[in-house]
Amino acid sequence: MSLNLDEKKAVVAEVSAQVAKAQAIIIAEYRGLGVGHMTQLRAKARQSGIYFRVLKNSLARRAVSDTPFSGLSEHMVGPLAYGIGSDPVAAAKVLHEFSKGNDKLVIKAGAMANHVISSSEIASLASLPSREELLAKLLGTMQAPVANFVRTLNEVPARFVRGLAAVRDQKETA
């Protein structure tokens, strides 16, 4: 069904708002993908905080024009689905993982601010740990010296108590 001019403007405004907050945009061709599979992909994208939408390419070109993602316009050919996310690793991971299990979804290209990336670079990006995993590793790394210091401080009184217990046991047996 065709959209009227006001509906097209609303779609472009909605997508432009998402693009303004985005760190990455990934486009994938979905030719031959069934409705059930597309629904699964949308659900996974929603869980990961990815804005996922099938758009007319002309509307998507308008939404990304005059943004750092404008270089992606030349790759907007054919039936495409757009994954727009504030976490580039999450966006890449969701679409890449789904495309591994379903050969009908083909990742065409992607973009990060002022840089167009190929599908192989998207696969590399998808193999990186997520933001939450990286933050957990950073916290663990920052916490380790403090935990070791506390353990060392705790060892002094513990050693003293063990020494007293050994002396007590020695006197009781004697």
Rosetta blueprint (number, residue, H / E / L):
1 M L
2 S L
3 L L
4 N L
5 L H
6 D H
7 E H
8 K H
9 K H
10 A H
11 V H
12 V H
13 A H
14 E H
15 V H
16 S H
17 A H
18 Q H
19 V H
20 A H
21 K H
22 A L
23 Q L
24 A E
25 I E
26 I E
27 I E
28 A E
29 E E
30 Y L
31 R L
32 G L
33 L L
34 G L
35 V H
36 G H
37 H H
38 M H
39 T H
40 Q H
41 L H
42 R H
43 A H
44 K H
45 A H
46 R H
47 Q H
48 S L
49 G L
50 I L
51 Y E
52 F E
53 R E
54 V E
55 L L
56 K L
57 N H
58 S H
59 L H
60 A H
61 R H
62 R H
63 A H
64 V H
65 S L
66 D L
67 T L
68 P L
69 F L
70 S H
71 G H
72 L H
73 S H
74 E H
75 H H
76 M L
77 V L
78 G L
79 P L
80 L E
81 A E
82 Y E
83 G E
84 I E
85 G E
86 S L
87 D L
88 P H
89 V H
90 A H
91 A H
92 A H
93 K H
94 V H
95 L H
96 H H
97 E H
98 F H
99 S H
100 K H
101 G H
102 N L
103 D L
104 K L
105 L L
106 V E
107 I E
108 K E
109 A E
110 G E
111 A E
112 M E
113 A L
114 N L
115 H E
116 V E
117 I E
118 S E
119 S H
120 S H
121 E H
122 I H
123 A H
124 S H
125 L H
126 A H
127 S L
128 L L
129 P L
130 S L
131 R H
132 E H
133 E H
134 L H
135 L H
136 A H
137 K H
138 L H
139 L H
140 G H
141 T H
142 M H
143 Q H
144 A H
145 P H
146 V H
147 A H
148 N H
149 F H
150 V H
151 R H
152 T H
153 L H
154 N H
155 E H
156 V H
157 P H
158 A H
159 R H
160 F H
161 V H
162 R H
163 G H
164 L H
165 A H
166 A H
167 V H
168 R H
169 D H
170 Q H
171 K H
172 E H
173 T H
174 A L
